Amino acid sequence: MTAPPTARTRALAATAGAFLLLTAGWLYLNGDLDRWTGSRALAGACDGVLAQDETRNVLGDGPLAEDAGRRLGEDGSTGGERSLLVRCVIERVTGQPAGDGEVEVTVHGVPTPEARRIQDALYWGTQSVRPVPLGHGWNGFYASDGDRGTAAVLLDCPGVPDDLLVTVLADVDGYNADNPAHRTRVARLATATAERAADRWDCGAPRGTAPRTVPLPAGDDESVEPGRAKGTCSGVPGRGGTSRVWESPRGDSPREQCALGGVWEPSSVLDAYYGPYAEDMRRRLEGEQPAQAVLYTASALCPDTDEPALYVLHSTHATLSAADARATLTAFARSSATAHGCDAPTQPERPDPPQPGRG
């Protein structure tokens, strides 16, 4: 039979309870209670690798919570035939004056076996917009569709089975990609989390520095003539009615894009995929029809990876003849492959029709 608490025990319990109440009251009066409770939600998120200060900078002040229901992906575990996958979602508590918002952070082991393919984590926000390299010594990119932003960092980890891909997806009320501070905050969350992930999983990849600024992806009114392109569209010929191109700066990035078309809008898009993005896009092409028709593909062997790079010519309303399409993709693939130190690309070919039921 349990002995009743002594007077000393009751006094200590009462003192501890009063201390906690006083602490909570002090935090509340000083405006720090929300930050204190939010920090508790952030501390263990994403297996402890989430960069807390940078998450706060993206989501702002106010109460935060981890969405436990989306802490891991549908196959979120490690071991066996499966490579690493850690995912967490941190969100503002609804009803706050700052508005709704959330960040989703994912750490993938690379390569990802087919059973562990998570399409949205790789491709959200990067299919239809123009990614720009993060720079500052990182192999990564930033992309946005205007009111949401994403940043990805790929770490080449020598001496261990998996490389690491860290992806940040930010969907926050008031986010504006035109604001350089907003872009930089999302990029810094990705790079800071990548550093913590590298420490956590013994990845000796070279690391960059915290981004000071991130380029703004080219808007629809920011095209140049093909012969004046100096970035991802460099070397792309003005053929088949192509009078303007929309490009990004060229840098160390696993995703590149060049759009081309007439005066008013692009009619075709050239994409370069490296590492996990090439792996995933190949599976997409095998298993489902992408939103834009794929006219031709090419590939190239690259150093330090078993996954060949993939170059794709998409078209929303084709204006290129077969000869012009091949010449355009060849020029783009050669330019990108050279910049990445890859071998000469293969000749462009039409992809096989997608196979229903795969993907």
C-alpha positions in Angstrom: 0.0 0.0 0.0 1.4 3.4 -1.0 2.3 5.6 1.8 0.5 9.0 1.9 2.6 12.0 0.9 4.4 13.7 3.7 3.9 17.4 4.4 7.4 18.0 3.0 6.6 16.2 -0.2 3.3 18.2 -0.6 5.2 21.4 0.0 7.8 20.6 -2.6 5.2 19.7 -5.1 3.3 22.9 -4.4 6.5 24.9 -4.8 7.4 23.2 -8.1 3.9 23.9 -9.4 4.0 27.5 -8.3 7.4 27.9 -10.0 6.0 26.5 -13.3 3.0 28.8 -13.1 5.2 31.8 -12.4 7.6 30.8 -15.2 4.7 30.5 -17.7 3.2 33.8 -16.5 6.6 35.5 -16.9 6.9 34.1 -20.4 3.4 35.2 -21.3 3.8 38.7 -20.0 7.1 39.0 -21.8 5.7 37.7 -25.1 7.9 34.6 -25.0 5.4 31.8 -24.2 4.6 31.2 -27.9 8.3 31.1 -28.7 9.0 28.7 -25.8 6.3 26.3 -26.7 7.2 26.6 -30.4 10.8 25.8 -29.7 9.7 22.6 -27.9 7.9 21.6 -31.2 11.0 22.3 -33.3 13.6 20.7 -31.1 13.0 17.1 -32.1 11.5 17.7 -35.6 13.0 15.8 -38.5 15.0 13.6 -36.2 16.5 16.6 -34.6 18.1 18.1 -37.7 15.6 20.9 -38.4 17.3 24.3 -38.2 15.1 26.0 -35.5 16.1 29.7 -35.9 15.8 29.5 -39.7 12.4 27.9 -39.4 11.3 30.8 -37.1 12.6 33.2 -39.7 10.4 31.7 -42.4 7.3 31.3 -40.2 7.6 34.3 -38.0 6.7 34.8 -34.4 3.7 33.1 -32.8 2.8 29.6 -31.7 4.1 26.8 -33.8 3.3 23.1 -33.8 4.6 20.0 -35.5 2.0 18.2 -37.6 2.7 14.7 -36.2 0.4 13.1 -38.8 2.9 14.2 -41.5 6.1 13.7 -39.6 7.2 10.9 -42.0 6.4 10.0 -45.6 4.3 7.0 -46.4 7.4 4.8 -46.3 9.2 6.7 -43.6 11.8 4.5 -42.1 15.3 3.4 -42.6 17.1 0.0 -43.0 16.8 -3.0 -45.2 16.4 -2.1 -48.9 15.2 1.3 -48.1 17.3 4.4 -48.0 16.9 7.2 -45.5 13.7 9.3 -45.5 12.9 11.8 -42.8 10.1 14.3 -43.2 8.5 16.8 -40.8 5.9 19.6 -41.1 5.9 22.7 -38.9 2.9 25.0 -39.0 1.6 28.1 -37.5 -1.3 27.5 -35.1 -4.4 28.6 -37.0 -6.2 31.8 -36.2 -3.1 33.8 -35.6 -2.9 37.4 -36.9 0.1 36.5 -39.0 -2.0 34.1 -41.0 -1.6 30.5 -41.9 1.7 29.0 -42.9 3.8 25.8 -42.9 7.1 24.5 -43.9 7.7 20.9 -44.9 11.3 19.6 -44.7 12.4 16.3 -46.2 15.8 14.5 -46.0 16.2 11.8 -48.6 18.9 9.3 -49.0 20.1 9.1 -52.6 19.6 7.0 -54.6 16.0 6.2 -53.6 14.8 2.7 -54.4 11.6 2.6 -56.5 9.5 1.6 -53.5 10.6 4.8 -51.7 9.9 7.2 -54.5 8.3 10.4 -53.1 7.4 12.5 -56.1 6.0 15.6 -54.5 8.9 16.1 -52.1 11.3 16.2 -55.1 9.2 18.1 -57.6 6.8 20.5 -55.8 7.4 23.9 -57.2 10.1 22.9 -59.6 8.3 21.5 -62.6 6.7 24.6 -64.2 9.0 27.4 -62.9 12.6 28.3 -63.5 14.9 27.1 -60.7 18.0 29.3 -59.9 21.2 28.0 -58.3 21.7 28.8 -54.6 25.3 29.6 -55.0 27.5 30.3 -52.0 29.2 26.9 -52.4 26.1 24.8 -52.4 24.9 22.3 -55.0 21.2 23.3 -54.9 18.5 25.5 -56.2 15.6 27.8 -55.3 12.3 27.9 -57.2 8.9 29.5 -56.6 5.4 29.8 -58.1 5.0 33.3 -56.6 3.4 32.8 -53.2 5.2 29.5 -52.3 8.9 28.8 -52.3 11.1 25.7 -52.3 14.8 25.2 -51.9 16.8 22.0 -52.3 20.4 21.1 -51.4 22.2 17.9 -52.7 25.1 16.7 -50.6 27.6 14.3 -52.2 28.7 12.1 -49.2 31.9 10.2 -49.9 32.5 6.9 -48.2 28.8 6.2 -47.2 26.1 4.4 -49.1 23.7 7.4 -49.6 24.1 11.0 -50.6 21.6 13.4 -49.0 19.0 15.6 -50.6 17.4 18.2 -48.3 14.2 19.9 -49.6 12.3 22.7 -48.0 8.8 23.6 -49.1 7.4 26.9 -47.7 3.7 27.8 -48.0 3.2 30.9 -45.9 0.6 33.7 -46.0 2.3 36.9 -47.1 5.2 35.1 -48.8 6.3 36.9 -52.0 9.1 35.5 -54.2 9.8 39.1 -55.4 11.0 39.9 -51.9 14.7 38.9 -51.6 14.4 38.5 -47.9 11.8 35.8 -48.3 13.8 33.9 -50.9 16.9 34.0 -48.7 15.1 32.8 -45.6 13.9 29.7 -47.4 17.3 29.0 -48.8 19.0 29.5 -45.4 16.6 27.0 -43.9 17.6 24.4 -46.5 21.3 25.0 -46.1 21.3 25.1 -42.3 19.2 21.9 -42.1 21.6 20.3 -44.7 24.6 21.1 -42.4 22.8 19.5 -39.4 21.8 16.5 -41.5 25.4 16.1 -42.7 26.5 16.0 -39.1 23.7 13.6 -38.1 24.4 11.0 -40.8 28.2 11.4 -41.1 28.2 13.0 -44.5 31.6 14.5 -45.4 30.3 16.5 -48.3 31.8 20.0 -48.9 29.6 22.7 -47.4 28.9 26.2 -48.5 28.1 29.3 -46.5 24.8 30.8 -45.5 23.2 32.4 -48.6 23.4 36.2 -48.4 21.0 36.5 -51.4 19.2 34.3 -53.9 18.6 35.3 -57.5 15.0 36.0 -58.6 13.8 33.4 -61.2 13.2 35.1 -64.6 9.7 36.4 -65.1 7.7 36.2 -68.3 8.7 39.7 -69.2 12.5 39.0 -68.8 13.5 37.2 -72.0 16.5 37.8 -74.2 17.4 37.0 -77.8 19.0 33.5 -78.1 22.3 34.9 -79.2 22.6 37.0 -76.1 21.9 34.2 -73.5 24.7 33.7 -71.0 23.1 31.3 -68.5 21.1 28.1 -68.9 20.1 29.0 -72.5 23.6 29.7 -73.6 24.3 28.0 -77.0 20.6 27.3 -77.7 19.9 28.2 -81.3 17.1 30.5 -82.4 15.4 27.9 -84.7 11.8 27.1 -85.6 10.4 30.5 -84.7 12.4 30.8 -81.5 13.1 34.5 -81.1 13.3 34.8 -77.3 14.6 32.7 -74.4 14.0 32.7 -70.7 16.9 31.6 -68.6 18.5 31.3 -65.2 22.1 31.9 -64.1 24.2 28.8 -64.5 25.7 27.4 -61.3 26.1 24.2 -59.3 22.6 22.9 -59.3 20.9 19.5 -59.9 18.1 21.2 -61.9 18.4 23.6 -64.8 15.8 25.0 -67.2 15.7 27.1 -70.4 12.4 28.2 -71.9 12.1 29.3 -75.5 9.4 30.7 -77.8 8.2 33.8 -79.6 7.8 37.4 -78.4 5.0 36.9 -75.9 5.4 33.5 -74.1 7.4 30.3 -74.1 6.2 27.5 -76.3 8.9 24.9 -75.3 10.9 24.1 -72.2 14.3 22.5 -71.9 15.1 20.8 -68.6 18.3 19.2 -67.2 18.0 16.7 -64.4 21.0 15.4 -62.4 21.2 12.8 -59.6 17.9 12.1 -57.9 16.0 14.3 -60.3 17.2 12.4 -63.3 16.3 9.1 -61.5 12.8 10.3 -60.6 12.1 11.9 -64.0 13.0 8.6 -65.8 10.4 6.8 -63.7 7.9 9.5 -64.5 8.5 9.1 -68.2 8.1 5.3 -67.9 5.0 5.4 -65.8 2.8 8.5 -66.6 2.4 11.3 -69.1 3.9 14.6 -67.8 1.8 17.7 -68.0 3.8 18.9 -71.0 4.4 16.7 -74.0 7.9 15.3 -74.1 9.3 15.6 -77.6 12.8 14.3 -77.1 15.3 13.1 -74.4 19.0 12.7 -74.2 21.4 11.6 -71.5 25.0 11.9 -70.4 27.4 10.0 -68.0 28.6 12.2 -65.2 31.4 11.8 -62.6 30.8 10.6 -59.1 27.3 9.2 -59.8 25.8 6.0 -61.3 22.7 7.9 -62.5 23.2 9.5 -66.0 22.0 13.0 -66.4 18.7 13.4 -68.3 17.9 16.2 -70.7 14.3 16.7 -71.8 12.5 18.9 -74.4 8.9 19.6 -73.3 6.4 21.5 -75.4 3.1 23.1 -74.5 2.3 23.9 -78.2 5.0 22.6 -80.5 6.4 25.0 -83.1 9.6 23.1 -83.7 10.2 20.7 -86.6 11.8 17.4 -85.7 15.2 18.6 -87.0 14.9 21.9 -85.1 13.8 20.1 -81.9 16.8 17.7 -82.1 19.2 20.5 -82.7 17.8 22.6 -79.9 18.0 19.8 -77.3 21.5 18.8 -78.5 22.8 22.3 -78.0 21.2 22.6 -74.6 22.4 19.2 -73.4 26.0 19.8 -74.6 26.1 23.2 -72.8 24.7 21.8 -69.5 26.8 18.6 -69.6 30.0 20.6 -70.2 29.2 22.9 -67.3 28.7 19.8 -65.0 31.8 18.0 -66.2 29.8 15.2 -67.9 30.5 13.3 -71.0 29.1 14.3 -74.4 25.3 13.6 -74.4 23.6 11.0 -76.5 21.7 11.9 -79.6 18.1 13.1 -78.9 15.5 10.4 -79.2 11.8 10.2 -78.7 10.9 8.6 -75.4 8.9 5.3 -75.3 5.1 5.8 -74.6 4.4 5.7 -70.8 3.2 2.4 -69.4 -0.1 2.5 -67.6 0.1 1.4 -64.0 3.6 2.5 -63.3 4.8 5.6 -61.5 
